Amino acid sequence: MNRRFSFSLLLFMLLPLVSFANGKILATPGVSQVEGSGGGGLVPWAQLAGYATEDELAFSAFCTQANVKDFQLNSCGGQVNFYDRLEVSFAKQHFDVKPLSLTLSQEILGLKLRLYGDLVYSTWPQLSVGIQHKSLTTADVAFSLGAKEDTGTDFYLAASKLHLGLLAGYNVLWNVSLRYTQANEMGLLGFSGPNGNGALQTEMSVAVLFNKHIAVGTEYRHKPDNLGLKEDDWQDVFVAWFPNKHVNVTLAYLDLGTIAGLSDQKGWYLSLSGSY
C-alpha cells in the first residue's frame, strides 16, 4: 500500500464523527465509485452520495485502491450532495503499470441529477442522469496505442430500487445504468480509437443487505474496445460494511479481464468512504 493511500486511510480514521446530513436509512446511498460518483465500486447508481434529504447538504470523501496482476489503481476524491437533488463529485486517479514502472493519471469531474423517485418509498425506481468529464494528464501512452483524444465525457442514466424483505426476508437492491462513453479503460488509455468513437454500454449491480450493516453483491460493467486491444468487461463481487452513517468500508474481488493486451487481470479492491 503506497504512502498516498495510507495517509488518506489514516485521515478518514481521525475525522470527527459529526454529521451535517443524517436523514436516510443506513447503507442506502451505497459507497463511492472509482470515478467519484456515488454508487457501487465499478458502477454509478441512481442514489446520490451521502445521507442528505431535501433540506440538507451532505459531504463525502473516499479513497480506493485496486490491485490486479499487472496494475494498481489509486483513486481519491469526494462528493457534495445538494438537497438530495444534485451531486457534484471529483476524483483523481493514479494507475500504476507494474511491468513498465509507469504511472498514468486522470482527473474526473462529475454531476448527477436526481430526476424521479426515492430508492425505498416510490413505486417505481429512482432515476438519475449524470455526466463524468475526464481529463487524462499523461496521454503519451494512450496516443501511442491509437487513442484520438486525451479528454472525454461520459453520459449515463441510472435506475435503482431497494426491495424490502424480497429475498427470504432480506432487503435487495439493484441498479441498471446505461452509459454513452468514448473512454478506453475508463479513460486511462484515452478516448476513441481506430475501432470506435463512442458506444452505448450497460452496467448492472445487485446487492443483498443481510442486516443494516452488511451488504454483499456483484457488479458487471460492459466496456467498448475502441483500441482493438480486446478490452474486456469488468466484474466484481463485494462486501460493504456500514458501521454507522459516517464511515463505510468495501472489500471486493475483481475480474478485469484483459487490459492493454495483458490478460487475466484479477485481484482485490479496498475502499474507505466518509460522509458528514
N, C-alpha and C positions, 0 to 999 in steps of 0.2 A: 504494500500500500504506500503510495508516494506521499511526500510531505504536505502537498497542497490538500489532498483529500483527508489526511489525518488531522490537519488543523481545522478543517471545516467540521469534521465529526466532533471534535472537542468543543468547538464554538457552540454547536447545537446543544450539547450536553449542559453547557453552562448558562444558556439563555434562561431568564426568569420565566416562570410559568404564569404569565399574566395575559389574559385573553381580551382582545377587543371584540371578538365575534364568537358566539357560543351557541347559536340558535338551532343548529341542525343535529340530527341523530348521529351518534358516533360512527365513524368509518364511512358514512355516505358520500363525502366528497372524493373518495378514492385517495390516490397517492400523487406523486409528481412524475410526469412523463419525461423521458430523456431529452426531449426537445423543449421542455419548460412548461408545457400546458398541464392543467390538472387532468387526472385520469388514471390509467394504468401505467406500467413502465414503458411499454412499447407503443401504446395507442392512446390518443386523446379521447376522453369521454365527454358526454354532454354536460356533466356536472362541472361547476366552477370550483376552483381551488378554495379551500378554507371553509369555515362554518358560518359565513355571513348570511343573514336573512335580508329582507327587503329594506331594512332601516339600519344596516350595519356595514362596516368595512372589515375585510379580513386580509391579513398579511401572511404570506407563507414563503419559506425558503427551503432549498433542498440541495443535497449533493449525492451523486450516484457514481459508482464505479462498476464497470462491466469488464470482466476478464475472460477472453476466449483464447484458443490455442496460439494464434499469431498476433493478436491485437488486444489493446486495452483502451477503453473509453472512460474518461472522466468528464462528468457534466455537472455543473453547479449553476444555480440561478434562483429565481423567485417569482412570485405572483402576487398581484393585488386584485382582490375581488371587490368590485364596487356594487354594493347593494343587491347582490345575487343576480345581477343583470349583465355586467361586463367584467371579464377577466383580462388583465394585462400581464404578460409574462416575458421573462428574459432568461436565456440560457447561454452559457459559454462552454463549448465542448473542446476537449483536447483528446486526440485519437492517436495513440502510440502504435506505430508499425514495428513490432519487435524485431523481425528479421533484418530490417534496414536501419534500426535505431533512429527512426524518423517520427516526427510529431506533426500531425495536421490539426488545424484549429478552425473553429467555426462559431459564429455568433448568431443567435436566433431571437427575433422579437415576435411575440405572438399576441393576438387578440382573439377573444372568444365572446360571442354574444348569445345569451340565452333567448331563444325565440318563443318557446312554449313550454308549459308544464312544470311539474315537480317530480323528481325521481320517485318519491314514495306516494304522494297523495293524489296526483292527477290520474285520470283513467287511461290516457294514452301516454306513451313515453315522453320524457323530457327531450326537447330538441334544441340543439345549439349549432351555430355556424362559426367557423374560425379560420384564421389565416396564420401562417408561420413564415415570416420573411427571413431568409437565411443568407448569410454573407460568409463565404469561405475566405479566410485570411491567409491561407497557404495554398495557392492554386496551381503551383508548378506541376505537381504530380497529377492532378486532375486533367490539366491540359495535355500532358504527355500521354495520357490514356485515351484521349479523344473527346473529353468534355468540351462543350461550347461556351459555357458561362461559369463565372465564379459567384454569381448571386442567383437566387430564385425564390419564388413564393409559392407555398402550398396552400390550397384552399380545401376545407373539409366541412362536411355536415355529419353531426353525430347524434345518435338516438340512444338513450339509456333508460332502464327501468329496473326498479327493485321490487321483487315479488315477495311479500311477507309470508313465511311458512310454506313456501311452494314445494320444497323437497324434504319430505319426512319431518316437517316442522321447522326446517332451517330456511333462512332468507336466501334468495338467489338474485344476483344482479347480473344483467347482461348489457352489452353495448355493441352497437354496429356503427362504424364510421365509413364514410365514402370520401376519399381524398383524391384531388387532382394534383399531380406532382410532376416536376421535371427532374427531381433530385436523384443523383446516383449515390447509393449507400447513405441515404438520409441527407445528402448534400456534402458529405465529407470528401467525395470524389467529384465534386462539381455538379453541373446541371446540363441536361440534354446530352446528345451524342450521336454517333453515326446510325444507331438503331432506333432512335426515337427522340421526340421533342416534347413529350408530355403525355401522360396517361392517367386514366381513372382507376384507382385501386380501392379494394375493400379491406377493412380492418375489423377484427372481432375480438371481444373479450367476454368471459363469463367467470363468475366467482360465487362461491358458496360461503356464507357467513356462519361459521359453526357456533359462534357466540358473539357478543358485542365487541370483542377484542380481536378475534382471529378470522381472517378471510383466506381462503385457498382457491386458486383459479388458474386460468390459462388464457393466453392471448395468441392471436395469429395476425400477421401483417403481410399482405401482398405487396410486392415491390417490382418496379419496372427493370428492364435490362437494357438501358439506353446505350451502354458502352460495349455490349456484346461480350461481357466477361462472365456470363452465366450467373448474374446476380440472383441470389435465392431469396425466397420469402423468409421472414423471421417468425419465430415462435418461442414461447416461454411457458413455464409452469412456476407459479409464485405462491409464497406465503407472506401475508401482510399482517403485522401486529400493531394494534392501536391501543396502547396502554391508557391513553386519555386523548382529549381533543387538541393537545398541543404538540404531540410527537407521534410519528409513526415510522416503522422500520419495515422494509421489504427485502426479502431474500428470494432469488429466482434462479432456476436452471434455464440456460439459454441454448437454443439451437439456431444459429445464424447462417448455416449452410456455407456457401462459397462467397468469399469477399475478395475482390481484386484478383481472382484466379486462384486463391488459396482456399482449399476445401476443408470441410469438417471443422468449422469454427463453432465449437461448443464450449460452454464454460458456465461461469457464475456471475451473479449480479447482486449488488448490495446498495440499497438506497436509504437515506435518512431524510425525513422532512419534518419541519416545524411550522405550526400555524398559530397565529396570535390575533 
